[in-house]
Every structure is written in C-alpha cells, then in structure tokens.
Amino acid sequence: MNKVLIIGGGVIGLSIARELKKKGISDITILERGAVGKEASFAAGGMLAPYSETNKFDDFFHFCEESLHLYPNFSEKLFEETGVDIELDKAGTLLLAFNEQDISEINHRYEWQKKAGLAVEKLSATDVHKLEPFVSPDVLAGLFFPNDWQVENRKLVEALHKFCELNEIKVIENTEISKLLTENGKVIGAESKTDKFFADKVILATGAWTSLIQTEVVSLPKVKPIRGQMIEFRTAKRLFSKVIYSTSGYLIPRQNGRILIGATSEDAGFDRNLTEIGTEILRSVALEIAPSLMNLEISEKWLGFRPFAADGLPILGEIAENLFIATAHYRNGILLAPITAEILAERVVNKTNSRYFETFSHKRFQAKVVR
Ligand SMILES: Cc1cc2nc3c(=O)[nH]c(=O)nc-3n(C[C@H](O)[C@H](O)[C@H](O)COP(=O)(O)OP(=O)(O)OC[C@H]3O[C@@H](n4cnc5c(N)ncnc54)[C@H](O)[C@@H]3O)c2cc1C
C-alpha cells in the first residue's frame, strides 16, 4: 500500500496526513473543496478542555483526556518541523457563577470531580479577582481547572499545512469530491466534477459535509452542521490570562490581545450569514464575564460548522474495503486531532485496532433488530 487520498483539509485531514507521512507513507494527497483549514478548524476557539464540562467518566472523556496528553509533544514537534508556534497555553480555565443556579451547577461539578480525583479548585469571588482582575464584580464564585488548556487553532492549521508543503504531501484545493470510485465493492479512489483520483486507501475527513458524498459501498453515517458564531475584541495588552467560562458562553484570551467570545449553537444548515441576534447573545456573554469590555468595538465576527452526528460523538474507523472515516468531532475536533490522527494512521498503515473504533463505529447508527 503506497497511495493514500484524504478528502478534506481541516485539522483532522491535515493531522492524519502528517501522521501517515511519519509512518512512512510516501504518496499522500489531500483534496479540499475550498482552501485548506478555513472551515470549522479556523472558526474554532481552540480550547483543549476535557474537564470543565465533565460530570461523568466514559470512553469519550478518556479519548479527550488522552488527546490532551498528546498536545505538549504534538506542539513541540510541530514547532521543530515547521517553525510555527501553535501557542499551546497551559494557564488553565475558570468557570464562573453569577447567580444561585450557577452556584448549584458548579458545586455539583466540583463535588463529582473531587470525588473522581480530578484536579479542580473552588474559588471565592476574591480568589477569582486575584487571578483575573477584569472579571465582573458581580461574580459570586468559581472553579479553576488547571488542566484545561488552549491552543491558537489558526496557527495549528497553518503549521499542519506547512508540514504538508515541507514533506511532499500534495494538497489540491478548490476540488470538491462528489463521489467515491469503486470496483468490485472496493474503493479505488474519488471523483470530482472534472477529475478522477485513484488510490489504495481513501480517508474521509470531510467534517460537516460528510453525508453529501455519494458511494455505493457503504451507507455513510448522517453528519450535520451545527453553526457556531463567534465575535472578537482586541486590546493592546493582554487583559486575561485564562480561558473563562460562564454558564452561557466563554471568553478566550490570546497572547496578542485578541479576546474571542463564543459561541452560538444553531441548527441552521450551511447558512453562512452572521446574525444580529447571534452578535447580541455573544456580546451579552462578554459583558456578563467582563463589563469593562463594554466600550470596545467588535473587531471580527465569523462562523463555522461543527460536524455533528446524532449522539454528538465522533465517527472513526475503517468502514469498507480501503475506506476510512474520521469525522463528527462536533465541539472537540481541535482537542481530538492528535489522538484521531494517531489511531487512524496506525489502522491504515499497520491495521492496528483501537478500542475507540468500537465506541465510535459508524455501525452504532445502523438499524437494530428488536423483539
Ligand atoms: C464556533 C466554533 C467553536 C469551536 N471551538 C472549539 C474548541 O474550542 N475546541 C475544540 O476542540 N473544537 C472546537 N470546535 C470544533 C472544531 O472546530 C471541529 O470539531 C473541527 O474543526 C473539525 O475538524 P474537521 O477537519 O473535521 O472539519 P473542518 O475544519 O470543517 O474541515 C473539513 C474540510 O473538509 C472539506 N470538505 C468537505 N467535503 C469535501 C468534499 N466533498 N471534497 C473536498 N473537500 C471537502 C471542507 O471544505 C473542510 O475544509 C469549534 C467549532 C466551532 C464552529
């Protein structure tokens, strides 16, 4: 096996390409309908946060945690390989309470996480202000998750793209695959309106667009877009050191003074129009966390399409002969890119199994026989 096609050049497709290259695959092509890394992977917040939203241990939590642990090495190696610093920031994450209901929510999370042996700290309002002086005076209490980090996801896709350029991974942009090519029930390539691409193995890393591809070999799982809008403020100096959640949204401070506020969650198809109501909701999230942002102009607004399967979990594995899938990472695709790339490339190159292929199999959506 020497020729691999990856359809989709987001963080998932790019990370898999890098991992395949490192495992010795010489002929890798990424086919991208637009420009590489400009969809969900560009729009994201870049939070690497398995802990702040967790109230239970399950395979998904362990998958997220394992991927988080890969990040320090992933970030260091990408810097050595490309010279691009993806700004892995380990300052941690705060979750703030502004009313009684928030307090009962964070208390519940704290009790559960403490019992489970996770690293979480309870903070008074005074503690919160010591850590983040620009947080609202109305804050009542908070939790600190030292192991929830962030990364600059736009730099991440830039680094991965550069890795491809430096390592002879072909990237073909403005090429939309409509159909998989098959022969005797096996996948042998993919087809755009104008071209055919042949390969030994094909990997679908097509994010929210996965269900639009036609194929006879397998019934592709349903993945739909969940739109997320974000806004941004800019300050000359960095005002916050940590990612800060309230129960209605989050604030992400970048090294260069950008302050990202996210995010809406909308079932609106592939509609690319930013909405006034979306902006208003995000502005109110920002002002609840830090009213001092009131007089700042919004410097940028954008949206992206989170790839969502019916149960909110990823879809991973080998789904037909020569055909692999890595999609539906929904709200955690930046966090999950390193582990997804590792297990998928292992599968493609060495046929190695992973328990996660069972948990995240496409078969979980197939009809079950009931009596
Ligand atoms: C507002 C927002 C905030 C988020 N915040 C976070 C966060 O803080 N942390 C986190 O971990 N995750 C976050 N996410 C989720 C994360 O962005 C996604 O899970 C992740 O980017 C998915 O990566 P992907 O490569 O599968 O998808 P994408 O980045 O969308 O890439 C898929 C690519 O495939 C291409 N493609 C699709 N179909 C075809 C075709 N037929 N032919 C050729 N190319 C095709 C597309 O053009 C696209 O470039 C956020 C998402 C949004 C929208």
PDBQT file of the ligand as one rigid body, heavy atoms in Angstrom, charges set to zero:
ROOT
HETATM    1  C1  LIG A 401     -17.523  28.316  16.701  1.00  0.00    +0.000 C 
HETATM    2  C2  LIG A 401     -16.789  27.028  16.955  1.00  0.00    +0.000 A 
HETATM    3  C3  LIG A 401     -16.017  26.893  18.100  1.00  0.00    +0.000 A 
HETATM    4  C4  LIG A 401     -15.320  25.707  18.342  1.00  0.00    +0.000 A 
HETATM    5  N1  LIG A 401     -14.495  25.635  19.404  1.00  0.00    +0.000 NA
HETATM    6  C5  LIG A 401     -13.751  24.516  19.619  1.00  0.00    +0.000 A 
HETATM    7  C6  LIG A 401     -12.828  24.454  20.687  1.00  0.00    +0.000 A 
HETATM    8  O1  LIG A 401     -12.670  25.416  21.442  1.00  0.00    +0.000 OA
HETATM    9  N2  LIG A 401     -12.121  23.310  20.868  1.00  0.00    +0.000 N 
HETATM   10  C7  LIG A 401     -12.262  22.221  20.033  1.00  0.00    +0.000 A 
HETATM   11  O2  LIG A 401     -11.590  21.212  20.259  1.00  0.00    +0.000 OA
HETATM   12  N3  LIG A 401     -13.124  22.269  18.986  1.00  0.00    +0.000 NA
HETATM   13  C8  LIG A 401     -13.869  23.376  18.769  1.00  0.00    +0.000 A 
HETATM   14  N4  LIG A 401     -14.747  23.430  17.717  1.00  0.00    +0.000 N 
HETATM   15  C9  LIG A 401     -14.966  22.232  16.914  1.00  0.00    +0.000 C 
HETATM   16  C10 LIG A 401     -13.865  22.049  15.882  1.00  0.00    +0.000 C 
HETATM   17  O3  LIG A 401     -13.667  23.245  15.193  1.00  0.00    +0.000 OA
HETATM   18  C11 LIG A 401     -14.259  20.941  14.892  1.00  0.00    +0.000 C 
HETATM   19  O4  LIG A 401     -14.663  19.766  15.579  1.00  0.00    +0.000 OA
HETATM   20  C12 LIG A 401     -13.064  20.578  13.999  1.00  0.00    +0.000 C 
HETATM   21  O5  LIG A 401     -12.540  21.729  13.399  1.00  0.00    +0.000 OA
HETATM   22  C13 LIG A 401     -13.482  19.589  12.927  1.00  0.00    +0.000 C 
HETATM   23  O6  LIG A 401     -12.386  19.417  12.069  1.00  0.00    +0.000 OA
HETATM   24  P1  LIG A 401     -12.592  18.795  10.615  1.00  0.00    +0.000 P 
HETATM   25  O7  LIG A 401     -11.268  18.754   9.967  1.00  0.00    +0.000 OA
HETATM   26  O8  LIG A 401     -13.380  17.531  10.753  1.00  0.00    +0.000 OA
HETATM   27  O9  LIG A 401     -13.612  19.829   9.934  1.00  0.00    +0.000 OA
HETATM   28  P2  LIG A 401     -13.325  21.127   9.050  1.00  0.00    +0.000 P 
HETATM   29  O10 LIG A 401     -12.319  22.007   9.654  1.00  0.00    +0.000 OA
HETATM   30  O11 LIG A 401     -14.660  21.711   8.741  1.00  0.00    +0.000 OA
HETATM   31  O12 LIG A 401     -12.672  20.516   7.761  1.00  0.00    +0.000 OA
HETATM   32  C14 LIG A 401     -13.363  19.688   6.870  1.00  0.00    +0.000 C 
HETATM   33  C15 LIG A 401     -12.838  20.057   5.498  1.00  0.00    +0.000 C 
HETATM   34  O13 LIG A 401     -13.326  19.145   4.529  1.00  0.00    +0.000 OA
HETATM   35  C16 LIG A 401     -13.588  19.852   3.337  1.00  0.00    +0.000 C 
HETATM   36  N5  LIG A 401     -14.532  19.060   2.557  1.00  0.00    +0.000 N 
HETATM   37  C17 LIG A 401     -15.771  18.679   2.951  1.00  0.00    +0.000 A 
HETATM   38  N6  LIG A 401     -16.366  17.953   1.969  1.00  0.00    +0.000 NA
HETATM   39  C18 LIG A 401     -15.483  17.882   0.936  1.00  0.00    +0.000 A 
HETATM   40  C19 LIG A 401     -15.529  17.271  -0.343  1.00  0.00    +0.000 A 
HETATM   41  N7  LIG A 401     -16.598  16.612  -0.747  1.00  0.00    +0.000 N 
HETATM   42  N8  LIG A 401     -14.433  17.396  -1.133  1.00  0.00    +0.000 NA
HETATM   43  C20 LIG A 401     -13.331  18.053  -0.725  1.00  0.00    +0.000 A 
HETATM   44  N9  LIG A 401     -13.246  18.669   0.495  1.00  0.00    +0.000 NA
HETATM   45  C21 LIG A 401     -14.303  18.568   1.315  1.00  0.00    +0.000 A 
HETATM   46  C22 LIG A 401     -14.162  21.181   3.850  1.00  0.00    +0.000 C 
HETATM   47  O14 LIG A 401     -14.089  22.198   2.868  1.00  0.00    +0.000 OA
HETATM   48  C23 LIG A 401     -13.303  21.449   5.078  1.00  0.00    +0.000 C 
HETATM   49  O15 LIG A 401     -12.183  22.245   4.778  1.00  0.00    +0.000 OA
HETATM   50  C24 LIG A 401     -15.433  24.620  17.428  1.00  0.00    +0.000 A 
HETATM   51  C25 LIG A 401     -16.194  24.761  16.271  1.00  0.00    +0.000 A 
HETATM   52  C26 LIG A 401     -16.864  25.952  16.023  1.00  0.00    +0.000 A 
HETATM   53  C27 LIG A 401     -17.644  26.103  14.762  1.00  0.00    +0.000 C 
ENDROOT
TORSDOF 0
